[in-house]
């Protein structure tokens, strides 16, 4: 089954009822910020992460498929991206980008997720 860039992967442990607001976000190489907003709608799931600790006032949008694991007990979200990948993501502005398909395609390409299906650069599915 092909996973969608804007859907949580089954192995992530995401539960639709879980409010992730305020959870710490852990990149593959350390802490990067906190979840400010999230969506769990099928085919349109994402996290808005405040990385203000690193760059004052900056928010980034992470497609749900970047989420590797959610630890409800520790209130942490682990993502398959480095801190540099997240910091270097295309700039996010809520009022401009939340419903912008072009921005979403650019974001998918930035994280190496391909187009709409959750696939790597070679077209093979990621684990």
C-alpha positions in Angstrom: 0.0 0.0 0.0 1.4 3.4 -1.0 1.5 5.9 1.9 0.6 9.5 1.2 2.9 12.4 2.1 0.1 14.0 4.1 -0.9 10.9 6.1 0.6 9.4 9.2 2.5 6.1 8.7 0.8 3.2 10.5 4.0 2.5 12.5 4.0 6.0 13.9 1.6 5.2 16.7 -0.6 8.2 15.8 -4.0 8.1 17.4 -6.7 10.4 16.0 -7.9 11.5 19.5 -4.4 12.5 20.7 -3.8 16.2 21.0 -0.1 16.7 20.0 -0.1 20.5 20.8 2.9 21.3 23.0 4.7 18.0 22.3 8.5 18.2 21.9 9.7 17.5 18.4 12.8 15.4 18.1 14.7 15.4 14.8 16.9 12.4 14.0 19.8 14.4 15.5 18.1 16.1 18.5 15.4 18.4 19.8 14.2 21.0 17.3 11.0 22.6 18.7 7.4 22.0 19.8 4.2 21.3 18.1 2.1 24.5 17.8 -0.7 23.0 15.7 -1.5 19.7 14.0 -4.0 18.1 11.7 -4.9 14.4 11.7 -7.4 14.5 8.8 -6.9 11.6 6.4 -4.9 12.8 3.4 -4.2 16.2 5.0 -2.3 15.6 8.2 0.7 17.7 9.2 2.5 19.3 12.2 3.2 23.0 12.5 6.4 23.1 14.6 7.6 26.2 16.4 11.4 26.2 16.1 11.7 29.6 17.8 14.4 28.1 20.1 16.7 28.1 17.1 15.4 30.9 14.9 13.3 33.5 16.7 9.6 33.1 15.7 10.0 30.6 12.9 7.4 27.9 12.2 7.8 25.0 9.8 5.2 22.7 8.4 6.1 19.0 8.6 4.1 16.5 6.5 2.6 13.7 8.6 4.7 11.1 6.8 7.9 12.6 8.4 6.6 11.4 11.8 8.5 8.2 12.7 7.0 7.7 16.2 4.9 9.4 18.8 5.5 8.8 22.5 2.3 9.8 24.2 3.8 9.2 27.7 6.8 11.3 27.1 4.9 13.8 25.0 7.4 13.6 22.2 7.1 13.4 18.4 10.1 11.8 16.6 10.5 12.7 13.0 12.6 11.3 10.1 14.4 14.5 9.3 17.5 16.3 10.6 17.5 19.6 12.4 19.2 21.2 9.4 16.5 19.8 7.0 13.8 21.2 9.2 15.5 24.6 9.7 16.2 24.8 5.9 12.6 23.9 5.0 10.7 26.4 2.8 9.5 29.3 4.9 6.0 28.7 6.3 3.2 31.3 6.8 -0.1 30.0 8.0 -2.4 32.4 6.2 -0.5 31.8 2.9 0.6 28.2 2.8 -1.9 25.9 4.7 -4.0 25.4 1.6 -1.4 26.0 -1.1 -0.8 22.8 -3.2 2.3 24.3 -4.8 3.9 24.9 -1.3 3.0 21.3 -0.3 4.7 19.9 -3.4 7.8 22.0 -2.7 7.8 20.7 0.9 7.4 17.1 -0.1 10.4 17.6 -2.5 12.4 19.2 0.3 12.1 16.2 2.6 12.7 13.8 -0.3 9.2 12.5 -0.2 8.6 12.8 -3.9 5.2 14.0 -5.2 2.0 12.9 -3.6 2.8 9.2 -2.8 5.2 8.6 0.1 8.2 7.5 -2.0 11.9 8.2 -1.9 13.9 9.8 -4.7 14.3 6.4 -6.4 10.6 5.7 -6.3 11.0 3.0 -3.7 8.9 3.1 -0.6 10.7 4.1 2.6 10.6 2.0 5.7 
